[in-house]
Amino acid sequence: MTEDDAEIGVGPWPGPWPDGEQYDPELLATGDRRNVVDRYRYWRREAVVADLDRHRHGFHVAIENWQHDLNIGTVVRNANAFLAAEVHIVGLRRWNRRGAMVTDRYQHVRHHATIEDFVAWARADGLPIVGIDNLPGSHPMETVTLPQRCVLLFGQEGPGLSGAARTACDQVFSIAQYGSTRSINAGVASGIAMHAWIRAHAGPPPQ
């Protein structure tokens, strides 16, 4: 068997089964082939989500969805990796989940039909809206510290933040680029921005 042929995860639990409501009897019996970190092996999905909820960070992530943007799945996957409080889909309810690689099962995702609905939610929760886009007048993200409680807002591939979204932002930060392309996609930008928040406000991940 080559390394590429190796199965992901672990097989059936060897020996007597462990005690604890977090464990899933089916996974213990048949093995856990999910893409989860080792500390969640054999856990029920609901138990994993409950444990994540006890440690979620103070930032939210939002992305506009007016054209079924294929980047949304990657944004959700990044949000799970960096343990965002929630992901907010603004616009169309349906989105392409393929890029999420099933991480949406462990990440809270909320829908807002309009920018106005989204802004009303953010204002009610006291969260500043931080736009991430290479717009005239934006501040280089490399020179600032993201707020500890905030919602990072991303636009769509191509047009970036809509006019209504730009107006709603309390701050707009850009990501430094050095090549010929005018922009990077929202999936990449979201990972960079979330990691900037992590570097400023989070400790080392649990083992």
N, C-alpha and C positions, 0 to 999 in steps of 0.2 A: 504494500500500500504506500503510495506517495503521500507527501505532506498535503497536496491538494485534495487527495481523496479522504483525508481524515475527517471523521464526523465532528460536528460542533457539539459542545456540551459534554454531558456525562451520561452514563448508562444507569440501569436500576441501582437503587441504594444497596450497597453491600452490607450484609449483616442485619441485626435487629433494627427496625425503623426507629427514628428519633421521635421524642415526644414534642408536642407543640402544635397549636392550632394553625400556625402559619404554613405547615407542610401540606402538600397536595398528595393524597394517596395514589392517584394515577401516575403522577410524576415519579414518586418513589418506586412504584412498581415497574414502570416502563422506561424511565430515564428522562432527563431534562435536556432537550436539544435547543432550548430558546437562547436568544442572544442577550443574556443577562450576565451581570457580574457574579462572581463566585459566591458572594455572601447571600445571594437570592436564589441559589440553586435549590430546586425542589419546592420552593415557596408557591403558594397560591397567588394568582395575579392580584386579588384584592388585598392580600397581606403585603405584597410588594408596594402597591400604591399607598396603602396606609402608612407604611414605614417611610416612604419618600415624602409623604405629606408632613411628617414630623420634622423634616429637615429642609424643606424648600426655601429657596432664596427670595430676596425681597424685590426682584425685578420680574416684570411681565414682558412678553414679546407679542407684538401685533404685526400683521401683514395684510395689505390690501389684496383683494381677490375679485377683480372685475373681469378678468379674461382667463380664468382657470389656470393661473400661474403654476407651472410645474415645480417652482422652487419651494412651494409651501411645505411639501413633505420633508425636504431637507431642513427647513426652519424648525419644524416640529421635532425632528430627530436631534438637532442641535439643542433645542430647548430641554429635551429630556436629558441629554448628556451633561448640560450645565445646571440642571435642576431648577429651571424657571418656575415661578409660581403658576403661571397659566400661559397658554397661547391663545391669541384672539384673532379670529378670521373676520376681516371687515369686508363686507360686500356679499358675493355669492356664497351660499351655504355649502355647496358641494366643492370639494377640492380633491386633487389627485393624491391619494395616500401612498402611492408606491414608494416614493422617496423617503417616507417616514420609517420604512422597514419595521413595521408593527410597533414602533415606540409610542404611537398614539394611544395604545392600550394602557400606558403607564403615565401619560401626560394629560393634564386637564386642558381641554380645548373648548373655547367659548366662541359663539358666533354673534356678530353685530351686523345688522342689515345695512346700516349706513354709518358714515363717519360721525354724524351727529349723535347716533346712539352710542358709539364707542366713546366719544368725548364725554358724554353725559356720565357714562360708567366711570371713566377715569377721574373726572372731577369729583364725583360722589365719594370715591375711594381716596381722594387726596393724592393721586399719583401724577407727577409731571409727565408730560408726553415728550419723549426725546426722539426726534426724527433722525434717521441715519441715511444721508444722501449727499452726493457731491453737488451741492447747490451753491450759487453765488451767495456769499455772506455766511456760509456754514463755518463752524470752528473745527480745526483739526482735532480729531479724537485723541491723537497722540499727545496733545498738550493739556488735556483736561481730565478730571475724574468724574466718571458717571455718578449720578445720584444713587444713594443706597436703595431708596424706594423709587421706582420709576417704571414706565413702560416704554420699551424700545420699539419704535414704529418703522416699518419698512414698506417701500412701495413695490411696484411690479417690475418685472424684467422689461427693460426698454424705457418706459416713461418715468420710472421711479415714483416718488410720492406724488399723489394727485394734488391739484390746487387746494382742495378742501383740506387734505391732510396736512399740507404745508402750513396753512393758516392755523390749524389746530395745535401745531407743535409749540411747546414752550421753549425748546432749544433744538437746533439742528447741528449735527456733527458729521464731518466727512472722514473718510478713511484714505490715508495717503496712498497714492498710486504712482508708479514710476515708468510704466510702459506706454504703449501706443493706444490701448483700449480706453474708451471714455469711461467705462464703468465695469464693476464686477457684479455678478448676479446676487440676488437677495440671499440665497442660501449661503454663499461664502461670506457675504457681509454680515449676516446674522451671527455666524460663528466667531468672526473677529470681534464684533461688538460685545457678545456675551462673554467672551474670554477676557476682554478688557474690564468688564464688570467683576468677573471672578478675581482677577489680579488685584483689584482695588479693595474688594470687600469680603472675600471668602478665604477660609483656611484650607488646609490640605484635605483632600477627599478621604472618606472613611475607608479603612482597609477591609 
